[in-house]
Amino acid sequence: DAGVTQSPTHLIKTRGQQVTLRCSPKSGHDTVSWYQQALGQGPQFIFQYYEEEERQRGNFPDRFSGHQFPNYSSELNVNALLLGDSALYLCASSLVGALYEQYFGPGTRLTVT
Amino acid sequence: QQPVQSPQAVILREGEDAVINCSSSKALYSVHWYRQKHGEAPVFLMILLKGGEQKGHEKISASFNEKKQQSSLYLTASQLSYSGTYFCGTEIRGSGGSNYKLTFGKGTLLTVNP
């Protein structure tokens, strides 16, 4: 049973550029949440996608956008990258209707220079 | 609003017990506990819902005081594998129950030594 997968593993971008991160949920899961985790901090909720729509959003600017595809996979897009966007980006999947147990992927380490 | 975890760090010898606390100023729908080892993804440990329902691993126990909006994670007879950072995540009550947004605390670093 494949768990949550994310790509790429690491990414280095220059300030002002745009980046797309990808996530495939655990088999059978239909909901995807994205988190940003700075070094030494807990994950911060960016947004959640269900039925191809953004269901809830955290306190992140519009530079952060996302998408969910019919196969439940998801993308996180960040425009106009800032140095402060450097972090580990985690994707978590869950199944609506079940207790909200989330399975996290290994994350994408984004470095903005 | 971010839940507050205590202690920030704890060091144990193998076999000792520990309690990690999580408190919120908001009315909670649920509390979640995760453990994250260095360089790895957070791993689900336990979820506690308003009303008493809970789900988690057999060797992990936790409590949820709905009146005080507090939760505690109990780690008994600790093993070396328990080392890691423990995060609590809280869900605020929404119109239909959950608001689908998990807010994590800053974490508690647990170190278990031989």
Contacts between the chains, C-beta under 8 A, distances in Angstrom:
chain1	res1	chain2	res2	distance
A	4	B	41	7.9
A	33	B	102	7.2
A	35	B	104	8.0
A	41	B	106	6.2
A	41	B	107	7.5
A	42	B	2	7.8
A	42	B	87	4.9
A	42	B	89	7.8
A	42	B	104	3.4
A	42	B	105	5.6
A	42	B	106	5.4
A	42	B	107	5.3
A	43	B	42	6.8
A	43	B	87	7.3
A	43	B	89	7.9
A	43	B	104	5.1
A	44	B	104	7.2
A	45	B	101	5.3
A	45	B	102	5.8
A	45	B	103	6.4
A	45	B	104	7.9
A	48	B	100	5.4
A	48	B	101	7.2
A	50	B	100	7.9
A	55	B	100	5.6
A	56	B	99	6.4
A	56	B	100	4.4
A	56	B	101	4.8
A	58	B	101	6.4
A	90	B	41	6.5
A	90	B	42	7.3
A	99	B	47	5.4
A	99	B	49	7.1
A	99	B	53	7.4
A	99	B	55	5.1
A	100	B	30	6.6
A	100	B	32	7.3
A	100	B	47	6.5
A	100	B	91	7.0
A	100	B	98	6.4
A	100	B	100	7.8
A	100	B	102	7.6
A	101	B	44	5.3
A	101	B	47	5.9
A	101	B	55	6.7
A	102	B	32	7.5
A	102	B	44	6.4
A	102	B	102	7.2
A	103	B	44	6.8
A	104	B	34	7.8
A	104	B	41	4.0
A	104	B	42	4.9
A	104	B	43	7.4
A	105	B	41	6.0
A	106	B	40	7.2
A	106	B	41	5.1
A	107	B	41	6.0
